[in-house]
Amino acid sequence: MVDSRALNLQFGDVAQAIARGEMSRDDLDAELGQLVGGELAGRQHEEQITIAKHVGIGVEDLVAAEVALAKLQPTMEGEHQ
């Protein structure tokens, strides 16, 4: 599972492993959005292993910022009183 097939095919560990012949494009079963959105199923059995590789895409940064802001907001509100 990767965050973006297009980016992983161009950059980072996945691209390097494909270039060395250690894996192929077909080994990239799903993108994160497909799993989260329910388009594809994740693991079906406890014995299955999911390997995730993230090169980082903007939407991941946005979600991380939203989570951080939500956690900080209660403390920030107390400062403005």
ABEGO torsion letter per residue (X at the ends): XBABAAAAAABEAAAAAAAAGABBAAABABBAAAAAAGABBBBABAABBBBBBBAEBAAAAAAAAAAAAAAAAAAAAAAAX
